[in-house]
C-alpha cells in the first residue's frame, strides 16, 4: 500500500494544484520511487489511498501502469476523499483498504524519498514467520524530528519507552490483525470513514512485544517542505547500485 491521501499543507502553494505524491523528484513523481522499488522486488499488486486531488493520481497511473524497466503494476485505489470528503489518517486509511490487502502487506508513504530501499520477498517471509504484528524501518533523527519516534532494543524490538529514539521511516510490514480488535475498534473496511492515527496501534502492540524493527542506513528524506524538495532536485544522485 502506498499512502497518498495527505493534503501537504506545508508544501503549499505547490500542492494547491498538484497532489504532493505527484510532485517530481529527479524527473519523476515522488510516489513513483517506491512504486518502482516494489515492482523491482516482485510486488506488482498495489493499493493507493487518495484524498486531496485524488483523481489526478488515479488518472496519472490508472488501474494498470507500466514502469519502464520494472514491468507492469496492477493498482487498486481507495478514494477516501471521494467517499468521505477527506483523508482518514494512516490507520483509518489502512483499515478502509483492508479488503484490498492481504494478510501481510507493505505500507510506504508516497511522500518519503528513500531511493535505495529494497522491498524483498525475503523480508516478507521472515516477517510472516515471526508472529509479529508489524516490522518497522527506523532512520537517524532528521533536524525536523530531533526526539525521534521509537526506540530499538538489542533484540530488534521497537520500543515506545526508550531514552534514545529513532525516526520511523514510514516503511513497514504489517499483519492485518494489527488493524482489528483489540488494537482498534474500527469495523473492517471502515465503512463509517473514521479517522485514526497509526501510532496508538503500534504503541499498544509494542507493549506486548509484537513490533520488531531495524535500522535503515540508506538516504532518506521526508519531503515535507518546498525547501527539502528543492534540495533533492539540486542533489546529483550517486551512480545507481546494480540489483543483486
SEVO-309758 format. One record per atom (N, C-alpha, C): residue in one letter; atom name; y, z, x; residue number from 0. Coordinates in steps of 0.2 Angstrom, whole numbers, plus 5000, padded with zeros to 4 digits. Example, Ala and Ser with C-alpha at 12.3 -4.5 7.8 and 13.67 -1.06 7.14 Angstrom:
2
 residuo atomo   c2   c3   c1 num
       A     N 4972 5039 5066   0
       A    CA 4978 5039 5062   0
       A     C 4984 5039 5066   0
       S     N 4989 5035 5064   1
       S    CA 4995 5036 5068   1
       S     C 5000 5039 5064   1
This chain:
244
 residuo atomo   c2   c3   c1 num
       X     N 4994 5000 5004   0
       X    CA 5000 5000 5000   0
       X     C 5006 5000 5004   0
       X     N 5011 4996 5003   1
       X    CA 5017 4995 5006   1
       X     C 5023 4998 5001   1
       X     N 5026 5003 5004   2
       X    CA 5031 5006 4999   2
       X     C 5038 5002 5000   2
       X     N 5040 5000 4994   3
       X    CA 5046 4995 4995   3
       X     C 5051 4996 4989   3
       X     N 5051 5002 4986   4
       X    CA 5054 5004 4980   4
       X     C 5061 5007 4981   4
       X     N 5063 5009 4987   5
       X    CA 5069 5013 4988   5
       X     C 5075 5009 4987   5
       X     N 5081 5012 4986   6
       X    CA 5087 5009 4984   6
       X     C 5091 5007 4991   6
       X     N 5089 5011 4996   7
       X    CA 5093 5010 5003   7
       X     C 5100 5011 5003   7
       X     N 5102 5017 5000   8
       X    CA 5109 5019 4999   8
       X     C 5113 5019 5006   8
       X     N 5110 5021 5011   9
       X    CA 5113 5022 5017   9
       X     C 5114 5015 5021   9
       X     N 5110 5010 5018  10
       X    CA 5111 5003 5021  10
       X     C 5116 4999 5017  10
       X     N 5119 5002 5012  11
       X    CA 5125 4998 5009  11
       X     C 5130 4996 5014  11
       X     N 5133 4990 5013  12
       X    CA 5133 4986 5007  12
       X     C 5127 4981 5008  12
       X     N 5123 4981 5014  13
       X    CA 5118 4976 5015  13
       X     C 5113 4976 5009  13
       X     N 5112 4982 5006  14
       X    CA 5107 4982 5001  14
       X     C 5109 4981 4994  14
       X     N 5116 4980 4993  15
       X    CA 5119 4979 4987  15
       X     C 5116 4972 4984  15
       X     N 5114 4967 4988  16
       X    CA 5112 4961 4986  16
       X     C 5105 4959 4989  16
       X     N 5102 4963 4993  17
       X    CA 5096 4962 4996  17
       X     C 5092 4968 4996  17
       X     N 5085 4968 4994  18
       X    CA 5081 4975 4994  18
       X     C 5080 4976 5001  18
       X     N 5081 4983 5003  19
       X    CA 5080 4985 5010  19
       X     C 5074 4982 5014  19
       X     N 5068 4982 5011  20
       X    CA 5062 4979 5014  20
       X     C 5063 4972 5016  20
       X     N 5068 4968 5013  21
       X    CA 5068 4961 5014  21
       X     C 5074 4960 5020  21
       X     N 5077 4965 5022  22
       X    CA 5082 4964 5027  22
       X     C 5078 4962 5034  22
       X     N 5081 4957 5037  23
       X    CA 5077 4954 5043  23
       X     C 5078 4958 5049  23
       X     N 5072 4959 5053  24
       X    CA 5072 4962 5059  24
       X     C 5069 4957 5064  24
       X     N 5072 4954 5069  25
       X    CA 5070 4949 5073  25
       X     C 5067 4943 5070  25
       X     N 5070 4941 5065  26
       X    CA 5069 4935 5062  26
       X     C 5064 4935 5056  26
       X     N 5062 4941 5054  27
       X    CA 5058 4941 5048  27
       X     C 5059 4947 5044  27
       X     N 5057 4947 5037  28
       X    CA 5059 4953 5033  28
       X     C 5055 4959 5036  28
       X     N 5059 4965 5036  29
       X    CA 5056 4971 5038  29
       X     C 5049 4973 5036  29
       X     N 5048 4972 5030  30
       X    CA 5041 4974 5027  30
       X     C 5036 4969 5029  30
       X     N 5038 4963 5032  31
       X    CA 5033 4958 5034  31
       X     C 5029 4961 5040  31
       X     N 5033 4965 5044  32
       X    CA 5029 4968 5050  32
       X     C 5023 4971 5049  32
       X     N 5023 4977 5044  33
       X    CA 5017 4980 5043  33
       X     C 5012 4976 5039  33
       X     N 5015 4971 5035  34
       X    CA 5010 4966 5032  34
       X     C 5006 4962 5037  34
       X     N 5009 4960 5042  35
       X    CA 5006 4956 5047  35
       X     C 5001 4960 5051  35
       X     N 5003 4966 5052  36
       X    CA 4999 4971 5056  36
       X     C 4992 4973 5052  36
       X     N 4993 4974 5045  37
       X    CA 4987 4975 5041  37
       X     C 4983 4969 5041  37
       X     N 4986 4963 5040  38
       X    CA 4982 4957 5040  38
       X     C 4978 4956 5046  38
       X     N 4981 4957 5052  39
       X    CA 4978 4957 5059  39
       X     C 4972 4962 5059  39
       X     N 4972 4967 5056  40
       X    CA 4967 4972 5056  40
       X     C 4961 4970 5051  40
       X     N 4962 4965 5047  41
       X    CA 4957 4963 5042  41
       X     C 4958 4966 5035  41
       X     N 4964 4969 5034  42
       X    CA 4966 4972 5027  42
       X     C 4970 4967 5023  42
       X     N 4967 4963 5019  43
       X    CA 4971 4957 5016  43
       X     C 4972 4958 5008  43
       X     N 4971 4964 5006  44
       X    CA 4972 4966 4999  44
       X     C 4978 4971 4999  44
       X     N 4984 4969 4997  45
       X    CA 4989 4974 4997  45
       X     C 4992 4976 4990  45
       X     N 4995 4982 4990  46
       X    CA 4999 4984 4984  46
       X     C 5006 4985 4986  46
       X     N 5011 4983 4983  47
       X    CA 5018 4984 4985  47
       X     C 5021 4987 4978  47
       X     N 5024 4992 4979  48
       X    CA 5028 4995 4974  48
       X     C 5035 4993 4975  48
       X     N 5039 4992 4969  49
       X    CA 5046 4989 4969  49
       X     C 5050 4993 4964  49
       X     N 5056 4993 4965  50
       X    CA 5061 4996 4960  50
       X     C 5068 4992 4961  50
       X     N 5072 4994 4966  51
       X    CA 5078 4991 4966  51
       X     C 5077 4983 4969  51
       X     N 5080 4979 4965  52
       X    CA 5079 4972 4966  52
       X     C 5072 4969 4967  52
       X     N 5068 4973 4964  53
       X    CA 5060 4972 4965  53
       X     C 5058 4965 4964  53
       X     N 5061 4961 4959  54
       X    CA 5059 4954 4958  54
       X     C 5060 4950 4963  54
       X     N 5065 4951 4968  55
       X    CA 5066 4947 4974  55
       X     C 5060 4948 4979  55
       X     N 5057 4954 4979  56
       X    CA 5052 4955 4983  56
       X     C 5046 4951 4981  56
       X     N 5044 4952 4974  57
       X    CA 5038 4948 4972  57
       X     C 5039 4941 4972  57
       X     N 5046 4938 4971  58
       X    CA 5047 4931 4971  58
       X     C 5046 4929 4978  58
       X     N 5048 4933 4983  59
       X    CA 5048 4931 4990  59
       X     C 5041 4930 4993  59
       X     N 5036 4935 4991  60
       X    CA 5030 4935 4994  60
       X     C 5025 4932 4989  60
       X     N 5026 4933 4982  61
       X    CA 5021 4930 4977  61
       X     C 5015 4934 4977  61
       X     N 5010 4932 4973  62
       X    CA 5004 4936 4972  62
       X     C 4999 4934 4978  62
       X     N 5000 4928 4981  63
       X    CA 4996 4926 4987  63
       X     C 5001 4924 4992  63
       X     N 5000 4926 4998  64
       X    CA 5005 4925 5003  64
       X     C 5002 4923 5010  64
       X     N 5003 4918 5013  65
       X    CA 5000 4916 5019  65
       X     C 5005 4918 5025  65
       X     N 5003 4922 5030  66
       X    CA 5007 4923 5035  66
       X     C 5004 4919 5041  66
       X     N 5009 4916 5044  67
       X    CA 5007 4911 5050  67
       X     C 5004 4915 5055  67
       X     N 4998 4913 5057  68
       X    CA 4994 4916 5062  68
       X     C 4990 4922 5060  68
       X     N 4991 4924 5054  69
       X    CA 4987 4930 5051  69
       X     C 4983 4929 5045  69
       X     N 4983 4923 5042  70
       X    CA 4979 4921 5036  70
       X     C 4983 4923 5030  70
       X     N 4979 4924 5025  71
       X    CA 4982 4925 5018  71
       X     C 4981 4932 5016  71
       X     N 4986 4934 5011  72
       X    CA 4986 4941 5008  72
       X     C 4986 4940 5001  72
       X     N 4982 4944 4998  73
       X    CA 4982 4945 4990  73
       X     C 4986 4951 4989  73
       X     N 4992 4950 4985  74
       X    CA 4996 4955 4984  74
       X     C 4997 4957 4976  74
       X     N 4996 4963 4975  75
       X    CA 4997 4966 4968  75
       X     C 5004 4970 4968  75
       X     N 5008 4970 4963  76
       X    CA 5014 4973 4963  76
       X     C 5014 4979 4957  76
       X     N 5017 4984 4959  77
       X    CA 5018 4990 4954  77
       X     C 5026 4990 4953  77
       X     N 5028 4987 4948  78
       X    CA 5035 4987 4947  78
       X     C 5038 4993 4943  78
       X     N 5040 4998 4947  79
       X    CA 5042 5004 4945  79
       X     C 5049 5003 4941  79
       X     N 5053 4999 4944  80
       X    CA 5060 4998 4941  80
       X     C 5059 4995 4935  80
       X     N 5055 4990 4934  81
       X    CA 5054 4986 4928  81
       X     C 5051 4991 4923  81
       X     N 5046 4995 4925  82
       X    CA 5043 4999 4920  82
       X     C 5046 5005 4918  82
       X     N 5050 5008 4923  83
       X    CA 5053 5015 4921  83
       X     C 5061 5015 4923  83
       X     N 5064 5010 4925  84
       X    CA 5071 5010 4926  84
       X     C 5073 5012 4933  84
       X     N 5068 5014 4938  85
       X    CA 5069 5016 4944  85
       X     C 5063 5018 4948  85
       X     N 5064 5020 4954  86
       X    CA 5059 5022 4959  86
       X     C 5056 5029 4957  86
       X     N 5049 5029 4958  87
       X    CA 5046 5036 4956  87
       X     C 5045 5040 4962  87
       X     N 5048 5039 4967  88
       X    CA 5047 5043 4974  88
       X     C 5040 5041 4976  88
       X     N 5038 5044 4982  89
       X    CA 5032 5042 4985  89
       X     C 5026 5044 4982  89
       X     N 5025 5050 4980  90
       X    CA 5019 5052 4977  90
       X     C 5018 5049 4970  90
       X     N 5024 5049 4966  91
       X    CA 5024 5046 4959  91
       X     C 5022 5039 4959  91
       X     N 5025 5036 4965  92
       X    CA 5023 5028 4965  92
       X     C 5016 5027 4967  92
       X     N 5013 5032 4971  93
       X    CA 5006 5031 4973  93
       X     C 5001 5032 4967  93
       X     N 5003 5038 4964  94
       X    CA 4999 5039 4958  94
       X     C 4999 5033 4953  94
       X     N 5005 5030 4952  95
       X    CA 5006 5025 4947  95
       X     C 5002 5019 4950  95
       X     N 5001 5018 4956  96
       X    CA 4997 5012 4959  96
       X     C 4990 5014 4960  96
       X     N 4987 5020 4959  97
       X    CA 4980 5022 4960  97
       X     C 4975 5017 4957  97
       X     N 4977 5014 4950  98
       X    CA 4972 5010 4948  98
       X     C 4971 5003 4952  98
       X     N 4976 5002 4956  99
       X    CA 4975 4996 4960  99
       X     C 4973 4997 4967  99
       X     N 4972 5004 4969 100
       X    CA 4970 5006 4975 100
       X     C 4962 5008 4976 100
       X     N 4959 5008 4981 101
       X    CA 4953 5010 4982 101
       X     C 4952 5018 4983 101
       X     N 4946 5020 4985 102
       X    CA 4945 5027 4986 102
       X     C 4949 5030 4992 102
       X     N 4949 5025 4997 103
       X    CA 4953 5027 5004 103
       X     C 4957 5021 5005 103
       X     N 4964 5022 5007 104
       X    CA 4968 5017 5007 104
       X     C 4974 5019 5012 104
       X     N 4977 5014 5015 105
       X    CA 4983 5014 5019 105
       X     C 4989 5015 5015 105
       X     N 4994 5018 5018 106
       X    CA 5001 5018 5015 106
       X     C 5005 5018 5021 106
       X     N 5010 5013 5020 107
       X    CA 5015 5012 5025 107
       X     C 5022 5011 5022 107
       X     N 5027 5013 5025 108
       X    CA 5034 5012 5022 108
       X     C 5036 5005 5024 108
       X     N 5039 5001 5019 109
       X    CA 5042 4995 5021 109
       X     C 5048 4995 5024 109
       X     N 5051 5000 5026 110
       X    CA 5057 5001 5029 110
       X     C 5057 5004 5036 110
       X     N 5051 5005 5039 111
       X    CA 5050 5008 5045 111
       X     C 5047 5002 5050 111
       X     N 5050 5002 5056 112
       X    CA 5048 4997 5061 112
       X     C 5044 5000 5066 112
       X     N 5037 4998 5066 113
       X    CA 5033 5000 5071 113
       X     C 5029 4994 5074 113
       X     N 5031 4990 5078 114
       X    CA 5028 4983 5079 114
       X     C 5022 4983 5082 114
       X     N 5020 4989 5086 115
       X    CA 5014 4989 5090 115
       X     C 5008 4993 5086 115
       X     N 5010 4996 5080 116
       X    CA 5005 4999 5077 116
       X     C 4999 4995 5075 116
       X     N 4993 4997 5076 117
       X    CA 4987 4994 5074 117
       X     C 4983 4997 5068 117
       X     N 4982 4993 5063 118
       X    CA 4978 4996 5057 118
       X     C 4971 4994 5058 118
       X     N 4967 4998 5060 119
       X    CA 4960 4996 5061 119
       X     C 4955 4999 5056 119
       X     N 4949 4995 5056 120
       X    CA 4944 4997 5052 120
       X     C 4941 5003 5055 120
       X     N 4941 5004 5061 121
       X    CA 4938 5010 5064 121
       X     C 4941 5016 5062 121
       X     N 4948 5016 5061 122
       X    CA 4952 5022 5059 122
       X     C 4950 5023 5052 122
       X     N 4949 5018 5048 123
       X    CA 4947 5020 5041 123
       X     C 4940 5023 5040 123
       X     N 4935 5020 5044 124
       X    CA 4928 5023 5044 124
       X     C 4928 5030 5047 124
       X     N 4932 5031 5052 125
       X    CA 4932 5038 5054 125
       X     C 4935 5043 5049 125
       X     N 4940 5041 5046 126
       X    CA 4944 5045 5041 126
       X     C 4939 5046 5035 126
       X     N 4936 5041 5033 127
       X    CA 4931 5041 5027 127
       X     C 4926 5046 5028 127
       X     N 4923 5046 5034 128
       X    CA 4918 5051 5036 128
       X     C 4920 5058 5037 128
       X     N 4927 5059 5038 129
       X    CA 4929 5066 5040 129
       X     C 4930 5071 5034 129
       X     N 4930 5069 5028 130
       X    CA 4931 5073 5022 130
       X     C 4938 5075 5021 130
       X     N 4943 5073 5026 131
       X    CA 4950 5075 5025 131
       X     C 4953 5071 5019 131
       X     N 4958 5074 5016 132
       X    CA 4962 5070 5011 132
       X     C 4967 5066 5013 132
       X     N 4970 5067 5020 133
       X    CA 4975 5062 5022 133
       X     C 4974 5063 5030 133
       X     N 4976 5057 5033 134
       X    CA 4977 5057 5040 134
       X     C 4984 5054 5042 134
       X     N 4988 5057 5046 135
       X    CA 4995 5055 5047 135
       X     C 4996 5054 5054 135
       X     N 5000 5049 5055 136
       X    CA 5003 5047 5062 136
       X     C 5010 5050 5063 136
       X     N 5010 5054 5068 137
       X    CA 5016 5058 5069 137
       X     C 5020 5055 5076 137
       X     N 5026 5055 5076 138
       X    CA 5030 5052 5081 138
       X     C 5035 5057 5084 138
       X     N 5038 5057 5090 139
       X    CA 5043 5061 5093 139
       X     C 5049 5061 5088 139
       X     N 5052 5067 5087 140
       X    CA 5058 5068 5083 140
       X     C 5064 5063 5085 140
       X     N 5066 5059 5081 141
       X    CA 5072 5055 5082 141
       X     C 5078 5059 5081 141
       X     N 5084 5057 5083 142
       X    CA 5090 5061 5083 142
       X     C 5092 5063 5076 142
       X     N 5090 5058 5071 143
       X    CA 5092 5060 5064 143
       X     C 5087 5065 5061 143
       X     N 5082 5067 5064 144
       X    CA 5077 5072 5061 144
       X     C 5075 5076 5067 144
       X     N 5079 5080 5070 145
       X    CA 5078 5084 5076 145
       X     C 5073 5090 5075 145
       X     N 5072 5092 5068 146
       X    CA 5067 5098 5067 146
       X     C 5060 5095 5065 146
       X     N 5060 5089 5064 147
       X    CA 5053 5086 5063 147
       X     C 5051 5088 5056 147
       X     N 5044 5086 5055 148
       X    CA 5041 5087 5048 148
       X     C 5035 5092 5048 148
       X     N 5030 5090 5053 149
       X    CA 5024 5094 5053 149
       X     C 5022 5095 5060 149
       X     N 5018 5101 5061 150
       X    CA 5015 5102 5067 150
       X     C 5009 5099 5068 150
       X     N 5006 5099 5074 151
       X    CA 5000 5096 5076 151
       X     C 4996 5101 5080 151
       X     N 4990 5103 5077 152
       X    CA 4986 5108 5081 152
       X     C 4982 5105 5086 152
       X     N 4979 5108 5091 153
       X    CA 4975 5105 5096 153
       X     C 4969 5102 5094 153
       X     N 4967 5104 5088 154
       X    CA 4961 5101 5085 154
       X     C 4962 5095 5081 154
       X     N 4968 5093 5080 155
       X    CA 4970 5087 5077 155
       X     C 4972 5088 5069 155
       X     N 4974 5094 5067 156
       X    CA 4975 5096 5060 156
       X     C 4983 5096 5060 156
       X     N 4985 5093 5054 157
       X    CA 4993 5093 5053 157
       X     C 4994 5100 5050 157
       X     N 5000 5103 5052 158
       X    CA 5002 5110 5050 158
       X     C 5008 5110 5047 158
       X     N 5009 5113 5041 159
       X    CA 5015 5114 5038 159
       X     C 5019 5120 5042 159
       X     N 5016 5125 5044 160
       X    CA 5020 5130 5048 160
       X     C 5018 5130 5055 160
       X     N 5023 5128 5059 161
       X    CA 5022 5127 5066 161
       X     C 5028 5128 5070 161
       X     N 5029 5131 5075 162
       X    CA 5035 5131 5079 162
       X     C 5038 5125 5082 162
       X     N 5033 5120 5083 163
       X    CA 5035 5114 5086 163
       X     C 5033 5108 5081 163
       X     N 5037 5104 5079 164
       X    CA 5035 5099 5074 164
       X     C 5037 5092 5077 164
       X     N 5033 5087 5074 165
       X    CA 5034 5080 5075 165
       X     C 5036 5077 5068 165
       X     N 5039 5071 5069 166
       X    CA 5041 5067 5063 166
       X     C 5035 5063 5060 166
       X     N 5035 5063 5054 167
       X    CA 5030 5059 5050 167
       X     C 5032 5052 5050 167
       X     N 5028 5048 5053 168
       X    CA 5030 5041 5054 168
       X     C 5030 5037 5047 168
       X     N 5027 5039 5042 169
       X    CA 5026 5036 5035 169
       X     C 5020 5033 5035 169
       X     N 5016 5032 5041 170
       X    CA 5010 5028 5041 170
       X     C 5004 5033 5040 170
       X     N 5000 5032 5035 171
       X    CA 4994 5037 5034 171
       X     C 4989 5033 5031 171
       X     N 4983 5037 5031 172
       X    CA 4977 5035 5027 172
       X     C 4976 5041 5022 172
       X     N 4974 5039 5016 173
       X    CA 4974 5044 5011 173
       X     C 4967 5043 5007 173
       X     N 4965 5048 5004 174
       X    CA 4959 5048 4999 174
       X     C 4962 5049 4992 174
       X     N 4960 5045 4987 175
       X    CA 4963 5046 4980 175
       X     C 4963 5053 4978 175
       X     N 4958 5057 4980 176
       X    CA 4958 5064 4977 176
       X     C 4964 5068 4979 176
       X     N 4968 5066 4984 177
       X    CA 4974 5070 4985 177
       X     C 4979 5069 4979 177
       X     N 4979 5063 4975 178
       X    CA 4983 5062 4970 178
       X     C 4981 5063 4963 178
       X     N 4977 5069 4963 179
       X    CA 4974 5071 4957 179
       X     C 4974 5079 4957 179
       X     N 4972 5082 4952 180
       X    CA 4972 5090 4952 180
       X     C 4967 5092 4957 180
       X     N 4969 5098 4961 181
       X    CA 4974 5102 4960 181
       X     C 4981 5101 4963 181
       X     N 4981 5095 4966 182
       X    CA 4987 5093 4971 182
       X     C 4993 5091 4967 182
       X     N 4991 5087 4961 183
       X    CA 4996 5085 4956 183
       X     C 4994 5085 4949 183
       X     N 4998 5086 4945 184
       X    CA 4996 5086 4938 184
       X     C 4998 5080 4934 184
       X     N 5000 5075 4938 185
       X    CA 5002 5069 4935 185
       X     C 4996 5065 4933 185
       X     N 4996 5062 4927 186
       X    CA 4990 5059 4925 186
       X     C 4988 5052 4929 186
       X     N 4982 5051 4930 187
       X    CA 4981 5045 4934 187
       X     C 4984 5039 4931 187
       X     N 4987 5035 4935 188
       X    CA 4991 5029 4933 188
       X     C 4998 5031 4931 188
       X     N 5000 5037 4931 189
       X    CA 5007 5040 4930 189
       X     C 5010 5036 4924 189
       X     N 5007 5036 4918 190
       X    CA 5009 5032 4913 190
       X     C 5016 5034 4910 190
       X     N 5018 5041 4912 191
       X    CA 5025 5043 4910 191
       X     C 5030 5042 4915 191
       X     N 5028 5039 4920 192
       X    CA 5033 5037 4925 192
       X     C 5037 5044 4928 192
       X     N 5032 5049 4930 193
       X    CA 5035 5055 4933 193
       X     C 5037 5054 4940 193
       X     N 5043 5056 4942 194
       X    CA 5045 5056 4949 194
       X     C 5042 5062 4953 194
       X     N 5039 5060 4959 195
       X    CA 5036 5066 4963 195
       X     C 5036 5064 4970 195
       X     N 5038 5069 4974 196
       X    CA 5038 5068 4982 196
       X     C 5031 5069 4984 196
       X     N 5030 5066 4990 197
       X    CA 5023 5067 4993 197
       X     C 5022 5073 4997 197
       X     N 5028 5076 5000 198
       X    CA 5027 5082 5005 198
       X     C 5024 5088 5002 198
       X     N 5025 5089 4995 199
       X    CA 5022 5095 4992 199
       X     C 5014 5094 4992 199
       X     N 5012 5088 4990 200
       X    CA 5005 5087 4990 200
       X     C 5002 5088 4997 200
       X     N 5005 5085 5002 201
       X    CA 5002 5086 5009 201
       X     C 5002 5093 5011 201
       X     N 5008 5097 5010 202
       X    CA 5008 5104 5012 202
       X     C 5002 5108 5008 202
       X     N 5001 5107 5002 203
       X    CA 4996 5110 4999 203
       X     C 4989 5109 5002 203
       X     N 4988 5102 5004 204
       X    CA 4981 5101 5007 204
       X     C 4981 5103 5014 204
       X     N 4987 5104 5017 205
       X    CA 4987 5106 5024 205
       X     C 4985 5114 5024 205
       X     N 4987 5117 5019 206
       X    CA 4985 5124 5018 206
       X     C 4977 5125 5018 206
       X     N 4974 5120 5016 207
       X    CA 4966 5120 5015 207
       X     C 4963 5117 5021 207
       X     N 4967 5115 5026 208
       X    CA 4964 5112 5032 208
       X     C 4962 5105 5031 208
       X     N 4965 5101 5026 209
       X    CA 4962 5095 5024 209
       X     C 4966 5089 5026 209
       X     N 4971 5090 5030 210
       X    CA 4975 5084 5033 210
       X     C 4975 5084 5040 210
       X     N 4972 5079 5043 211
       X    CA 4972 5078 5050 211
       X     C 4978 5073 5052 211
       X     N 4979 5073 5059 212
       X    CA 4985 5069 5061 212
       X     C 4984 5068 5069 212
       X     N 4988 5063 5071 213
       X    CA 4988 5061 5078 213
       X     C 4995 5059 5080 213
       X     N 4996 5059 5086 214
       X    CA 5002 5056 5089 214
       X     C 5002 5049 5089 214
       X     N 5008 5045 5087 215
       X    CA 5008 5038 5088 215
       X     C 5013 5037 5094 215
       X     N 5011 5034 5100 216
       X    CA 5016 5034 5106 216
       X     C 5020 5028 5106 216
       X     N 5019 5023 5101 217
       X    CA 5022 5017 5102 217
       X     C 5030 5017 5099 217
       X     N 5033 5011 5100 218
       X    CA 5040 5011 5097 218
       X     C 5040 5012 5090 218
       X     N 5045 5016 5087 219
       X    CA 5045 5017 5080 219
       X     C 5053 5018 5078 219
       X     N 5055 5015 5073 220
       X    CA 5062 5016 5070 220
       X     C 5062 5017 5063 220
       X     N 5065 5022 5060 221
       X    CA 5066 5022 5053 221
       X     C 5073 5018 5052 221
       X     N 5072 5013 5049 222
       X    CA 5078 5008 5049 222
       X     C 5082 5010 5043 222
       X     N 5086 5016 5044 223
       X    CA 5089 5019 5038 223
       X     C 5097 5018 5038 223
       X     N 5099 5015 5043 224
       X    CA 5107 5013 5043 224
       X     C 5108 5006 5046 224
       X     N 5114 5003 5044 225
       X    CA 5115 4997 5047 225
       X     C 5115 4997 5054 225
       X     N 5117 5002 5057 226
       X    CA 5118 5003 5065 226
       X     C 5111 5002 5068 226
       X     N 5106 5006 5065 227
       X    CA 5099 5005 5068 227
       X     C 5096 4998 5067 227
       X     N 5098 4995 5061 228
       X    CA 5096 4988 5060 228
       X     C 5099 4984 5065 228
       X     N 5105 4984 5067 229
       X    CA 5109 4980 5071 229
       X     C 5106 4981 5078 229
       X     N 5104 4988 5080 230
       X    CA 5102 4989 5087 230
       X     C 5095 4986 5088 230
       X     N 5091 4986 5083 231
       X    CA 5084 4982 5083 231
       X     C 5085 4975 5085 231
       X     N 5090 4972 5081 232
       X    CA 5091 4965 5082 232
       X     C 5095 4963 5088 232
       X     N 5097 4968 5092 233
       X    CA 5100 4967 5098 233
       X     C 5095 4968 5104 233
       X     N 5090 4971 5102 234
       X    CA 5085 4973 5107 234
       X     C 5080 4967 5108 234
       X     N 5079 4965 5115 235
       X    CA 5074 4960 5116 235
       X     C 5067 4963 5116 235
       X     N 5063 4961 5112 236
       X    CA 5056 4964 5112 236
       X     C 5052 4962 5118 236
       X     N 5048 4967 5120 237
       X    CA 5043 4966 5125 237
       X     C 5038 4960 5124 237
       X     N 5035 4957 5129 238
       X    CA 5030 4952 5128 238
       X     C 5025 4955 5124 238
       X     N 5023 4952 5119 239
       X    CA 5018 4954 5114 239
       X     C 5011 4956 5118 239
       X     N 5008 4961 5116 240
       X    CA 5001 4963 5119 240
       X     C 4996 4959 5116 240
       X     N 4991 4956 5119 241
       X    CA 4986 4952 5116 241
       X     C 4981 4957 5112 241
       X     N 4979 4955 5107 242
       X    CA 4975 4959 5102 242
       X     C 4968 4959 5106 242
       X     N 4965 4965 5106 243
       X    CA 4958 4965 5109 243
       X     C 4953 4961 5105 243
